[in-house]
Amino acid sequence: MTFVVEPATDGDLNFIRSTWIRTYSDSLWARVVAPSFLVGHIGLRDDLLDRAPPIVARLEIEPTSICGWACFERGTIHYVFVRPRWRREGVDQL
């Protein structure tokens, strides 16, 4: 399987925003502070996405696919998400 890593498009952002909140809200910390988690974290997520535009990993043969994505800036990884189907396939190492 060949993956392509490239900047996220505007069409990718809804998926990135929703998976960031949905998967992080499953964490123990988020469950303890809920519902204030959503109030504060949505704004933080949006600020980080503006400051550090995400990249996506796609299947080379399916240019609109999203196997995973990452939001980071020099020295800091803010969030990484890989679809369960593509975990252990090296997507997080790209």
All heavy atoms as an XYZ file, in Angstrom:
765
protein
N       0.846     -1.175      0.000
C       0.000      0.000      0.000
C       0.888      1.234      0.000
O       1.802      1.343      0.804
C      -0.864     -0.033      1.252
C      -2.075      0.813      1.221
S      -3.349      0.421      0.006
C      -3.612     -1.317      0.253
N       0.599      2.162     -0.885
C       1.376      3.391     -0.969
C       0.528      4.559     -0.493
O      -0.609      4.726     -0.924
C       1.829      3.650     -2.424
O       2.545      2.507     -2.884
C       2.710      4.867     -2.505
N       1.113      5.353      0.401
C       0.438      6.518      0.953
C       1.072      7.789      0.418
O       2.260      7.827      0.115
C       0.528      6.522      2.487
C      -0.099      5.333      3.129
C       0.676      4.258      3.547
C      -1.469      5.273      3.333
C       0.098      3.151      4.146
C      -2.053      4.173      3.929
C      -1.264      3.111      4.338
N       0.269      8.830      0.344
C       0.738     10.161     -0.032
C       0.432     11.079      1.143
O      -0.665     11.030      1.703
C      -0.007     10.660     -1.293
C       0.379     12.083     -1.623
C       0.250      9.734     -2.467
N       1.398     11.896      1.520
C       1.196     12.866      2.596
C       1.197     14.251      1.977
O       2.104     14.603      1.214
C       2.316     12.747      3.661
C       2.147     13.817      4.725
C       2.307     11.360      4.279
N       0.164     15.026      2.303
C       0.030     16.356      1.717
C      -0.764     17.252      2.656
O      -1.427     16.762      3.577
C      -0.652     16.278      0.357
C      -2.041     15.678      0.394
C      -2.602     15.417     -0.997
O      -1.837     15.404     -1.976
O      -3.826     15.226     -1.086
N      -0.715     18.559      2.419
C      -1.518     19.467      3.251
C      -3.007     19.133      3.130
O      -3.485     18.740      2.063
C      -1.226     20.850      2.660
C       0.086     20.700      1.949
C       0.105     19.286      1.437
N      -3.713     19.291      4.222
C      -5.169     19.072      4.211
C      -5.833     20.108      3.321
O      -5.396     21.257      3.243
C      -5.720     19.160      5.628
N      -6.901     19.685      2.669
C      -7.686     20.604      1.846
C      -8.860     21.127      2.680
O      -9.163     20.582      3.756
C      -8.236     19.896      0.597
O      -9.180     18.901      1.016
C      -7.114     19.262     -0.211
N      -9.533     22.133      2.176
C     -10.730     22.636      2.859
C     -11.758     21.518      3.026
O     -12.452     21.458      4.031
C     -11.353     23.794      2.091
C     -10.517     25.071      2.173
O      -9.661     25.166      3.078
O     -10.721     25.960      1.327
N     -11.820     20.624      2.052
C     -12.752     19.508      2.123
C     -12.420     18.491      3.204
O     -13.274     17.707      3.606
N     -11.183     18.490      3.689
C     -10.754     17.561      4.747
C     -11.070     18.083      6.141
O     -11.102     17.322      7.110
C      -9.239     17.330      4.678
C      -8.767     16.714      3.384
O      -9.529     15.927      2.782
O      -7.625     17.014      2.975
N     -11.253     19.384      6.267
C     -11.294     20.001      7.599
C     -12.472     19.563      8.461
O     -12.317     19.444      9.679
C     -11.230     21.521      7.485
C      -9.875     22.046      7.005
C      -9.920     23.563      6.865
C      -8.745     21.613      7.933
N     -13.628     19.320      7.900
C     -14.748     18.852      8.733
C     -14.424     17.504      9.365
O     -14.713     17.278     10.545
C     -16.041     18.772      7.926
C     -16.674     20.128      7.740
O     -16.411     21.063      8.485
N     -17.504     20.240      6.724
N     -13.820     16.601      8.586
C     -13.429     15.300      9.137
C     -12.375     15.470     10.233
O     -12.459     14.863     11.302
C     -12.888     14.390      8.027
C     -12.400     13.075      8.537
C     -13.304     12.067      8.866
C     -11.051     12.836      8.706
C     -12.854     10.843      9.351
C     -10.593     11.619      9.185
C     -11.500     10.621      9.516
N     -11.418     16.324     10.001
C     -10.354     16.556     10.984
C     -10.932     17.158     12.258
O     -10.642     16.688     13.365
C      -9.253     17.457     10.374
C      -8.509     16.665      9.285
C      -8.309     17.982     11.451
C      -7.590     17.500      8.419
N     -11.756     18.175     12.122
C     -12.360     18.793     13.313
C     -13.191     17.787     14.116
O     -13.104     17.728     15.337
C     -13.247     19.966     12.897
C     -12.494     21.189     12.476
C     -13.460     22.341     12.193
N     -12.753     23.462     11.647
C     -12.798     23.830     10.375
N     -13.540     23.174      9.507
N     -12.109     24.867      9.963
N     -14.005     17.015     13.424
C     -14.893     16.087     14.142
C     -14.125     14.932     14.783
O     -14.423     14.558     15.922
C     -15.997     15.556     13.224
O     -15.465     14.734     12.221
N     -13.128     14.376     14.098
C     -12.390     13.270     14.716
C     -11.545     13.766     15.886
O     -11.380     13.044     16.875
C     -11.501     12.525     13.699
O     -10.651     13.452     13.015
C     -12.333     11.745     12.702
N     -11.019     14.970     15.801
C     -10.229     15.518     16.909
C     -11.095     15.563     18.171
O     -10.713     15.063     19.219
C      -9.728     16.904     16.543
C      -8.766     17.550     17.512
C      -8.780     17.476     18.869
C      -7.663     18.363     17.163
N      -7.759     18.212     19.398
C      -7.050     18.763     18.369
C      -7.137     18.816     15.961
C      -5.933     19.598     18.383
C      -6.028     19.643     16.001
C      -5.429     20.022     17.194
N     -12.271     16.171     18.071
C     -13.129     16.307     19.246
C     -13.695     14.959     19.690
O     -13.688     14.618     20.872
C     -14.268     17.312     18.973
C     -13.692     18.727     18.811
C     -15.329     17.276     20.065
C     -12.972     19.264     20.038
N     -14.173     14.172     18.749
C     -14.804     12.888     19.095
C     -13.821     11.940     19.771
O     -14.121     11.345     20.801
C     -15.385     12.232     17.846
C     -16.142     10.957     18.130
C     -16.830     10.389     16.905
N     -16.122     10.546     15.654
C     -15.152      9.729     15.215
N     -14.783      8.699     15.927
N     -14.568      9.958     14.052
N     -12.624     11.802     19.221
C     -11.678     10.848     19.805
C     -11.078     11.381     21.108
O     -10.865     10.618     22.040
C     -10.568     10.466     18.810
O      -9.861     11.633     18.386
C     -11.152      9.753     17.608
N     -10.823     12.677     21.188
C     -10.263     13.224     22.426
C     -11.299     13.226     23.544
O     -10.950     13.058     24.714
C      -9.719     14.633     22.185
C      -8.788     15.099     23.274
C      -7.627     14.392     23.565
C      -9.054     16.228     24.014
C      -6.769     14.805     24.566
C      -8.206     16.659     25.009
C      -7.052     15.943     25.284
O      -6.218     16.358     26.273
N     -12.563     13.372     23.192
C     -13.600     13.376     24.226
C     -13.766     12.004     24.881
O     -14.376     11.894     25.939
C     -14.939     13.859     23.665
O     -15.445     12.939     22.731
N     -13.196     10.962     24.275
C     -13.206      9.628     24.880
C     -12.141      9.455     25.946
O     -12.110      8.436     26.631
C     -13.006      8.548     23.806
C     -14.232      8.369     22.941
O     -15.344      8.752     23.371
O     -14.081      7.841     21.819
N     -11.242     10.415     26.093
C     -10.164     10.289     27.080
C     -10.709     10.447     28.498
O     -11.746     11.087     28.726
C      -9.084     11.345     26.835
O      -9.560     12.635     27.188
N     -10.022      9.877     29.447
C     -10.424      9.974     30.853
C     -10.494     11.433     31.288
O     -11.449     11.853     31.934
C      -9.457      9.194     31.736
C      -9.720      9.287     33.236
C     -11.104      8.738     33.574
C      -8.639      8.552     34.008
N      -9.490     12.217     30.912
C      -9.470     13.621     31.308
C     -10.710     14.353     30.813
O     -11.356     15.074     31.557
C      -8.209     14.298     30.768
C      -8.159     15.751     31.101
C      -7.714     16.313     32.258
C      -8.620     16.827     30.284
N      -7.859     17.685     32.207
C      -8.415     18.017     30.999
C      -9.186     16.908     29.016
C      -8.746     19.265     30.495
C      -9.524     18.150     28.500
C      -9.298     19.310     29.244
N     -11.049     14.153     29.541
C     -12.206     14.849     28.973
C     -13.501     14.418     29.644
O     -14.392     15.230     29.864
C     -12.278     14.604     27.467
N     -13.601     13.146     30.002
C     -14.825     12.678     30.667
C     -14.953     13.263     32.068
O     -16.051     13.525     32.543
C     -14.850     11.157     30.705
C     -15.150     10.561     29.339
C     -15.287      9.079     29.441
N     -14.048      8.524     29.972
C     -13.416      7.483     29.466
N     -13.926      6.840     28.453
N     -12.306      7.059     29.989
N     -13.826     13.493     32.741
C     -13.858     14.049     34.092
C     -14.301     15.512     34.061
O     -15.095     15.938     34.889
C     -12.483     13.914     34.779
C     -12.408     14.738     36.056
C     -12.185     12.449     35.061
N     -13.814     16.280     33.102
C     -14.137     17.705     33.066
C     -15.347     18.038     32.191
O     -15.758     19.192     32.143
C     -12.940     18.555     32.607
C     -11.769     18.379     33.541
C     -12.561     18.243     31.184
N     -15.908     17.052     31.511
C     -17.093     17.297     30.663
C     -18.174     17.938     31.508
O     -18.265     17.681     32.692
C     -17.587     15.990     30.057
N     -18.996     18.795     31.011
C     -19.141     19.314     29.655
C     -18.240     20.505     29.349
O     -18.224     20.991     28.229
C     -20.599     19.722     29.585
C     -20.922     20.152     30.981
C     -20.091     19.251     31.873
N     -17.487     20.993     30.328
C     -16.634     22.154     30.053
C     -15.544     21.811     29.034
O     -14.990     22.707     28.408
C     -16.013     22.676     31.346
O     -15.207     21.687     31.939
N     -15.247     20.533     28.861
C     -14.265     20.122     27.858
C     -14.620     20.674     26.485
O     -13.797     21.285     25.810
C     -14.173     18.589     27.794
C     -13.578     18.089     26.509
C     -12.218     18.167     26.298
C     -14.389     17.577     25.509
C     -11.668     17.721     25.103
C     -13.846     17.130     24.314
C     -12.486     17.207     24.114
N     -15.856     20.466     26.056
C     -16.251     20.897     24.715
C     -16.170     22.402     24.561
O     -15.697     22.901     23.543
C     -17.662     20.417     24.389
C     -17.781     18.951     24.022
C     -19.236     18.585     23.772
C     -16.943     18.610     22.814
N     -16.595     23.129     25.563
C     -16.609     24.582     25.485
C     -15.200     25.121     25.249
O     -14.966     25.927     24.354
C     -17.210     25.196     26.772
C     -17.057     26.705     26.777
C     -18.663     24.791     26.910
N     -14.254     24.656     26.018
C     -12.895     25.165     25.892
C     -12.101     24.545     24.764
O     -11.288     25.209     24.124
N     -12.326     23.275     24.511
C     -11.452     22.587     23.577
C     -11.771     22.889     22.110
O     -10.870     22.873     21.277
C     -11.474     21.073     23.821
C     -10.252     20.410     23.265
N      -9.027     20.496     23.868
C     -10.071     19.690     22.136
C      -8.142     19.842     23.148
N      -8.747     19.345     22.079
N     -13.004     23.165     21.792
C     -13.332     23.483     20.398
C     -12.585     24.737     19.948
O     -11.997     24.767     18.870
C     -14.857     23.609     20.209
C     -15.493     22.213     20.302
C     -15.194     24.283     18.883
C     -17.001     22.206     20.290
N     -12.570     25.751     20.773
C     -11.826     26.970     20.437
C     -10.334     26.727     20.348
O      -9.664     27.224     19.437
N      -9.800     25.950     21.277
C      -8.375     25.617     21.261
C      -8.027     24.856     19.989
O      -7.048     25.171     19.308
C      -8.014     24.785     22.490
C      -6.593     24.243     22.544
C      -5.590     25.380     22.583
C      -6.426     23.323     23.734
N      -8.838     23.856     19.642
C      -8.612     23.078     18.423
C      -8.587     23.985     17.194
O      -7.685     23.883     16.366
C      -9.717     22.033     18.275
C      -9.627     21.246     16.970
C     -10.967     20.756     16.485
N     -11.913     21.852     16.280
C     -13.213     21.683     16.186
N     -13.744     20.481     16.296
N     -14.017     22.713     15.979
N      -9.564     24.877     17.102
C      -9.635     25.760     15.941
C      -8.436     26.702     15.870
O      -7.899     26.953     14.791
C     -10.950     26.531     15.931
C     -12.143     25.622     15.662
O     -11.953     24.487     15.170
O     -13.277     26.055     15.955
N      -7.993     27.210     17.015
C      -6.795     28.061     17.033
C      -5.569     27.285     16.566
O      -4.750     27.793     15.799
C      -6.542     28.619     18.435
C      -7.551     29.671     18.850
O      -8.287     30.188     17.977
O      -7.623     29.966     20.059
N      -5.432     26.046     17.038
C      -4.285     25.229     16.631
C      -4.332     24.900     15.144
O      -3.300     24.917     14.467
C      -4.218     23.945     17.463
C      -3.856     24.141     18.929
C      -4.025     22.840     19.701
C      -2.431     24.673     19.062
N      -5.508     24.600     14.617
C      -5.625     24.301     13.184
C      -5.273     25.516     12.328
O      -4.707     25.373     11.244
C      -7.027     23.794     12.847
C      -7.353     22.391     13.325
C      -8.828     22.077     13.115
C      -6.471     21.354     12.642
N      -5.580     26.720     12.818
C      -5.211     27.933     12.091
C      -3.706     28.168     12.147
O      -3.088     28.583     11.169
C      -5.930     29.153     12.667
C      -7.403     29.196     12.317
O      -7.820     28.503     11.360
O      -8.151     29.922     13.003
N      -3.119     27.910     13.303
C      -1.698     28.169     13.510
C      -0.804     27.096     12.890
O       0.293     27.389     12.424
C      -1.431     28.270     15.016
C      -0.053     28.770     15.336
C       0.111     29.039     16.795
N       0.301     27.806     17.536
C      -0.100     27.612     18.789
N      -0.754     28.560     19.426
N       0.128     26.476     19.398
N      -1.281     25.865     12.907
C      -0.485     24.729     12.422
C      -1.347     23.890     11.479
O      -1.924     22.882     11.889
C      -0.015     23.895     13.620
N      -1.478     24.317     10.233
C      -2.352     23.601      9.294
C      -2.007     22.114      9.221
O      -0.845     21.751      9.131
C      -2.092     24.304      7.957
C      -1.597     25.659      8.334
C      -0.815     25.460      9.600
N      -3.023     21.259      9.265
C      -2.766     19.818      9.314
C      -2.320     19.239      7.978
O      -2.519     19.839      6.920
C      -4.123     19.247      9.721
C      -5.119     20.257      9.280
C      -4.434     21.583      9.371
N      -1.724     18.069      8.078
C      -1.392     17.267      6.905
C      -2.229     16.002      6.964
O      -2.672     15.591      8.036
C       0.109     16.917      6.831
C       0.545     16.122      8.071
C       0.952     18.161      6.642
C       1.906     15.492      7.955
N      -2.450     15.396      5.804
C      -3.214     14.152      5.739
C      -2.409     13.089      5.007
O      -1.587     13.398      4.138
C      -4.586     14.330      5.049
C      -5.475     15.259      5.847
C      -4.432     14.831      3.636
N      -2.650     11.841      5.384
C      -2.098     10.691      4.665
C      -3.250     10.080      3.884
O      -4.321      9.824      4.451
C      -1.508      9.681      5.641
N      -3.024      9.890      2.602
C      -4.058      9.344      1.714
C      -3.497      8.111      1.010
O      -2.292      7.978      0.854
C      -4.439     10.346      0.630
C      -4.874     11.694      1.132
C      -5.275     12.576     -0.051
N      -5.446     13.953      0.314
C      -6.482     14.459      0.941
N      -7.465     13.669      1.311
N      -6.566     15.737      1.228
N      -4.404      7.274      0.550
C      -4.000      6.194     -0.340
C      -3.660      6.807     -1.691
O      -4.424      7.629     -2.205
C      -5.134      5.185     -0.515
C      -5.460      4.329      0.698
C      -6.727      3.517      0.426
C      -4.299      3.407      1.024
N      -2.542      6.434     -2.238
C      -2.147      6.985     -3.529
C      -3.210      6.718     -4.605
O      -3.477      7.570     -5.451
C      -0.811      6.385     -3.961
C      -0.264      6.974     -5.231
C       1.100      6.430     -5.569
O       1.271      5.199     -5.520
O       1.976      7.243     -5.892
N      -3.858      5.565     -4.530
C      -4.850      5.207     -5.552
C      -6.227      5.823     -5.289
O      -7.116      5.715     -6.125
C      -4.984      3.674     -5.694
C      -5.436      3.054     -4.367
C      -3.701      3.067     -6.185
C      -5.788      1.584     -4.451
N      -6.409      6.449     -4.115
C      -7.677      7.115     -3.775
C      -7.378      8.517     -3.266
O      -7.282      8.742     -2.062
C      -8.414      6.330     -2.685
C      -9.430      5.357     -3.196
C     -10.212      4.763     -2.040
O     -11.081      5.466     -1.491
O      -9.937      3.614     -1.709
N      -7.243      9.486     -4.147
C      -6.780     10.821     -3.746
C      -7.684     11.581     -2.784
O      -7.255     12.555     -2.189
C      -6.632     11.575     -5.065
C      -7.125     10.695     -6.133
C      -7.422      9.356     -5.573
N      -8.932     11.150     -2.603
C      -9.795     11.853     -1.650
C      -9.882     11.111     -0.313
O     -10.576     11.572      0.590
C     -11.217     12.033     -2.218
O     -11.767     10.746     -2.502
C     -11.197     12.896     -3.469
N      -9.190     10.005     -0.190
C      -9.234      9.237      1.059
C      -8.457      9.963      2.153
O      -7.579     10.772      1.880
C      -8.629      7.849      0.841
O      -7.249      7.970      0.513
N      -8.813      9.664      3.397
C      -8.025     10.140      4.537
C      -7.761      8.916      5.411
O      -8.669      8.375      6.038
C      -8.758     11.214      5.357
C      -9.077     12.435      4.508
C      -7.901     11.616      6.573
C      -9.885     13.501      5.226
N      -6.520      8.475      5.434
C      -6.132      7.342      6.284
C      -5.740      7.838      7.672
O      -5.880      7.122      8.657
C      -4.982      6.585      5.651
S      -5.371      5.944      4.019
N      -5.253      9.059      7.723
C      -4.867      9.667      8.990
C      -4.497     11.115      8.766
O      -4.387     11.575      7.623
N      -4.313     11.822      9.853
C      -3.928     13.224      9.764
C      -3.144     13.612     11.004
O      -3.191     12.927     12.027
C      -5.141     14.134      9.574
C      -6.162     14.075     10.677
C      -7.272     13.285     10.720
C      -6.151     14.810     11.896
N      -7.949     13.492     11.892
C      -7.279     14.431     12.633
C      -5.290     15.757     12.448
C      -7.576     14.962     13.890
C      -5.590     16.295     13.694
C      -6.724     15.889     14.395
N      -2.430     14.725     10.891
C      -1.645     15.228     12.019
C      -1.645     16.748     12.005
O      -1.660     17.374     10.943
C      -0.208     14.720     11.945
N      -1.645     17.304     13.197
C      -1.535     18.753     13.379
C      -0.325     18.977     14.281
O      -0.293     18.480     15.414
C      -2.811     19.301     14.024
S      -2.761     21.074     14.356
N       0.673     19.673     13.776
C       1.905     19.876     14.544
C       2.590     21.147     14.083
O       2.289     21.689     13.024
C       2.851     18.679     14.384
C       3.288     18.451     12.965
C       4.469     19.003     12.497
C       2.514     17.701     12.088
C       4.870     18.812     11.182
C       2.902     17.501     10.779
C       4.090     18.057     10.327
N       3.500     21.598     14.895
C       4.379     22.696     14.522
C       5.732     22.410     15.135
O       5.872     21.463     15.918
C       3.809     24.046     14.965
C       3.516     24.161     16.433
C       2.708     25.406     16.757
O       2.933     26.462     16.140
O       1.833     25.322     17.625
N       6.694     23.159     14.779
C       8.061     22.888     15.219
C       8.136     22.562     16.713
O       7.755     23.371     17.551
C       8.936     24.083     14.905
C      10.357     23.861     15.235
C      11.216     25.031     14.898
N      12.500     24.520     14.486
C      13.294     25.106     13.658
N      12.951     26.239     13.126
N      14.441     24.564     13.351
N       8.546     21.349     17.010
C       8.751     20.936     18.388
C       7.516     20.461     19.135
O       7.610     20.025     20.274
N       6.327     20.543     18.529
C       5.099     20.176     19.231
C       4.149     19.411     18.321
O       3.786     19.907     17.253
C       4.363     21.431     19.752
O       5.257     22.191     20.548
C       3.139     21.057     20.562
N       3.749     18.234     18.755
C       2.697     17.493     18.069
C       1.409     17.784     18.829
O       1.290     17.468     20.011
C       2.977     15.978     18.070
C       4.268     15.684     17.305
C       1.798     15.215     17.468
C       4.751     14.261     17.435
N       0.448     18.400     18.162
C      -0.811     18.741     18.816
C      -1.787     17.575     18.796
O      -2.444     17.302     19.798
C      -1.447     19.972     18.160
C      -0.614     21.186     18.281
N      -0.283     21.750     19.499
C      -0.007     21.955     17.330
C       0.481     22.808     19.302
N       0.663     22.955     18.002
N      -1.899     16.898     17.658
C      -2.826     15.764     17.576
C      -2.487     14.924     16.355
O      -2.124     15.475     15.305
C      -4.277     16.238     17.476
C      -5.256     15.262     18.095
C      -5.536     15.298     19.444
C      -5.879     14.288     17.320
C      -6.420     14.408     20.021
C      -6.769     13.392     17.890
C      -7.031     13.448     19.251
O      -7.903     12.564     19.814
N      -2.612     13.623     16.502
C      -2.451     12.682     15.399
C      -3.631     11.728     15.455
O      -3.973     11.228     16.534
C      -1.132     11.880     15.512
C      -1.052     10.808     14.428
C       0.072     12.809     15.437
N      -4.237     11.486     14.316
C      -5.336     10.535     14.227
C      -5.084      9.614     13.042
O      -4.720     10.075     11.955
C      -6.680     11.252     14.018
C      -7.803     10.299     13.723
C      -8.422      9.612     14.756
C      -8.212     10.055     12.428
C      -9.443      8.708     14.491
C      -9.239      9.162     12.151
C      -9.850      8.483     13.189
N      -5.250      8.310     13.276
C      -5.170      7.321     12.202
C      -6.429      6.469     12.285
O      -6.784      5.982     13.364
C      -3.910      6.436     12.331
C      -3.878      5.380     11.230
C      -2.643      7.288     12.293
N      -7.098      6.310     11.157
C      -8.292      5.458     11.135
C      -7.910      4.055     11.593
O      -6.830      3.558     11.256
C      -8.868      5.385      9.726
C      -9.575      6.634      9.275
C     -10.113      6.394      7.864
N     -10.663      7.576      7.286
C     -11.964      7.848      7.236
N     -12.842      7.024      7.736
N     -12.379      8.957      6.663
N      -8.783      3.413     12.365
C      -8.463      2.075     12.869
C      -7.988      1.105     11.783
O      -7.062      0.320     12.019
C      -9.778      1.610     13.494
C     -10.432      2.883     13.943
C     -10.072      3.892     12.880
N      -8.554      1.166     10.609
C      -8.165      0.258      9.519
C      -6.692      0.404      9.143
O      -6.043     -0.532      8.691
C      -9.066      0.524      8.299
C      -8.543      0.080      6.952
C      -8.443     -1.449      6.877
N      -7.964     -1.900      5.599
C      -6.690     -2.164      5.307
N      -5.748     -1.979      6.191
N      -6.356     -2.619      4.128
N      -6.126      1.594      9.324
C      -4.762      1.871      8.881
C      -3.746      1.892     10.015
O      -2.571      2.165      9.783
C      -4.738      3.182      8.093
C      -5.620      3.084      6.902
C      -6.815      3.708      6.707
C      -5.434      2.232      5.768
N      -7.370      3.320      5.518
C      -6.540      2.409      4.924
C      -4.438      1.335      5.390
C      -6.672      1.733      3.718
C      -4.579      0.664      4.187
C      -5.673      0.863      3.371
N      -4.178      1.598     11.222
C      -3.230      1.524     12.339
C      -2.338      0.295     12.157
O      -2.754     -0.703     11.592
C      -3.983      1.470     13.665
C      -4.710      2.780     13.898
C      -5.525      2.797     15.147
N      -6.289      4.048     15.179
C      -7.290      4.276     15.990
N      -7.644      3.375     16.880
N      -7.918      5.431     15.935
N      -1.125      0.408     12.584
C      -0.108     -0.646     12.422
C       0.314     -0.831     10.967
O       0.860     -1.846     10.592
C      -0.551     -1.959     13.040
C      -0.816     -1.842     14.527
C      -1.079     -3.214     15.124
N      -1.369     -3.100     16.512
C      -0.486     -3.194     17.494
N       0.780     -3.409     17.223
N      -0.871     -3.080     18.749
N       0.017      0.179     10.147
C       0.429      0.156      8.739
C       1.495      1.232      8.473
O       1.861      1.462      7.335
C      -0.777      0.391      7.822
C      -1.866     -0.646      7.928
C      -1.462     -1.997      7.336
O      -0.617     -2.041      6.425
O      -2.005     -3.017      7.806
N       1.928      1.905      9.540
C       2.972      2.910      9.401
C       2.503      4.305      9.052
O       3.324      5.194      8.825
N       1.186      4.522      9.024
C       0.673      5.846      8.654
C       1.170      6.910      9.619
O       1.518      8.017      9.210
C      -0.881      5.832      8.586
C      -1.444      7.244      8.413
C      -1.344      4.933      7.453
N       1.248      6.601     10.893
C       1.703      7.594     11.882
C       3.193      7.902     11.767
O       3.678      8.834     12.375
C       1.361      7.118     13.303
C       2.076      5.823     13.653
O       2.307      4.991     12.753
O       2.401      5.643     14.832
N       3.918      7.150     10.980
C       5.352      7.369     10.823
C       5.702      8.186      9.579
O       6.860      8.481      9.336
C       6.073      6.014     10.727
C       5.843      5.114     11.911
C       6.396      5.691     13.187
O       7.548      6.132     13.219
N       5.607      5.696     14.239
N       4.698      8.497      8.767
C       4.977      9.175      7.489
C       5.438     10.586      7.656
O       5.265     11.346      8.388
C       3.729      9.135      6.591
C       3.288      7.734      6.193
C       1.951      7.783      5.455
C       4.329      7.089      5.288
